Structures are given as C-alpha cells and as structure tokens.
C-alpha cells in the first residue's frame, strides 16, 4: 500500500510540474498532494428551506464544515427583512442525531425560539457531535500527514460549536458583533468551555449548567460506598439544603484549576438554576465561581418540575402553551440579550402565546 501511495504522489507531481520554459500548472485542489484540480470548485453549499408549522418564517437547513472536514447540521431562521440581525444560537443538552434532530426540534420544540424571532432575533438550532468521555483538557493539535490532517485527539462537541458560531457569523443576515448563545444542561457546560477559550460571543444564557468537568470535580473516593441514585427532580430542596450542598461540592473540586478556567471567560453570562434539580449545587457553584472571579454574571433560579424547562415544546394538542415560569425565564433571557446585543437597558415586554397551533405570540 505504501508503494502505491508513493507512486501516486510521484505521478501527480509530474502532472503539475511545468516543462522547461512553461508556466507551472495551477493546482486549486484542497487535496493538492493527491489530486490535481485546475480551477477552484468552492461556492455555496446546498441548503434546504422548509416551512415551519404555525409560522410564516421558514427554516433554512444548512451544513457547517467542522475541524476535521465532516459536517454538522444547523437550522437558521430570521425575522422578515435582510438584516443584519442580532442572533442567538441554541444548544440543547448532549449532541448527536444529526439533521433529523434539527428538523424535529424546529417543528415541535421551538417555542422559545419563536419568541426570540418575535423579539427581532435570528435564531439557530445547532447539532454537534455526541459527548465523549476522554478529558476535554487534552490539547488539540493538528499536523500535516501525507498532505492531509492528523490530530492529537478527535474534535469535541464544544469545538464543533465554535466552528458553527463562526459559520453563523459569516451569514449575510447575521450581525457578527451581536451573537449570543443559549443552552441547557451539557450545552451550558459546553458554553463554559467555549467562553474560556473563545471570545466571539456578545452574551450568553446558561440554563441548568451541568458543569462538573469544567469545574474540575475531583474523582470520588474509590473506597467510599456508592452514592444512592437521586431523582432528577427532588421533592424538597430548601435554601438551607442548597447552601449545604454547594459547600460540600466546593470541597470536591480542584478550586485552583476551576478558577484558572473561569478567569479566562469574558462573555457576560446569565446563569439559570432550578430549585429542586439534583444538580442545583453544580448550577449555583458555577455561578458563584464566575461571580468571585469578577465576571459579568447574573443568577436566577426557578422552582420548576422539568429539567430543560426553558426550552418550550408543543403539548399533546400541538400547541406551545408555556406555564408562568417558562414565560418568565424566556422573558428574562430575552431581556439579558436585549441589554448586551441591542443596548436596551429596560426589561423586555412579557410575551404570551396566542391560541394558534404555531409559535405566534401576543403582547400582554
């Protein structure tokens, strides 16, 4: 096999080399060590436009090239007009599932995004690769190998998100200086990893940030008995219980490593907790470390029954019908982005859904 590769490379060198007295033959290939292409074939990648139930704003389904040359799907929607618009990308928990996920959540899980559209934002559902177990702190380096890429490790989900953010910034309808990020659970931990090494986000909302890895949680004592499994939503979690849990968790992290990571963050972040979540101590400690490091940060917690409550889904009747706490957290999130992306120093109006099956909202 090696002999064949060497012969192929030699043959291509002969093709592209110029005879004495002639101009060199231009090779425009991205894979120039192995293929001769006389003219550049770059251009617009295909995209698909689909209608969205109950809305006049379609979704543009696109593919974003990632660090290793594979593609991740996104769903882009914008208000009427050319823009450029302030824009928010949305990251829902762990990754995977590809374009089908984008299409399903666009149609059935976009109640929150519909309200952002009504508030004048372009919105982006994004998918990234699934979470992996290897440490995210292992350095990512690239070197040339036989004319192509070779990495020290595989790219991870938060690195996919950075590539997607950069792609979105280049869209004509997007104001690249006014781009935000809203997330839940692992998507919010991804935000912490992103913001600690990338400074292209104007503001962010991290709901229920499951930031155990980012905060350098120490491994459990192997001699300790296993912890009993907790329900995702506890029956009771009083303020005193929450304070005690945060103090216990603080003793279980590598504080120097955690603060070093936090110190690099420049993005203003609104951290949203959930009072009875079994990871409320993680959410709160994430906020406290940001606050102690002097970052621009805000905290609000809600006593809601469902993990991921800030991302509104259609009910069994096919209607977006958020409860009061969902309305409140979405309005607070839009107000946060309004402040940093629109320069608006007043609370956004509280919005409510209409009776239509789609995402139409009406003002109180």
Buried (B, 14 or more C-beta within 10 A) or exposed (E): EEEEEEEEEEEBEEEBEEEEEEEEEEBEBEEEBEEBEEEEEEEEEEEBEEEBBBBEBBBBBBBBEBBBEEEBBBBBBBBEEEBBBBBBBBBBBBBEEEBEBBBEBBBEBBBBBBBBBBBBBBBBBBBBBEBEEEEBEEEBEEEEEEEEEEEEEEBBBBBBBBBBBBBBBEBEBBBBEBBBBBBBBBBBBBBBBBBBEBEBBBBBBBBBBBBBBBBBBEEEEEEEEEEEEEEEBEEEBEEEBBEEBBEEBBEBBEBEBBBEBBEEBEBBBBBBBBBBBBBBBBBBBBBBBBBEBEBBBBBBBBEBEBBBBBBBBBEEEEBBBBEEBBBBBBBBBBBBBBBBBBEEEEEBEBBBBEEBEBBBBEEE
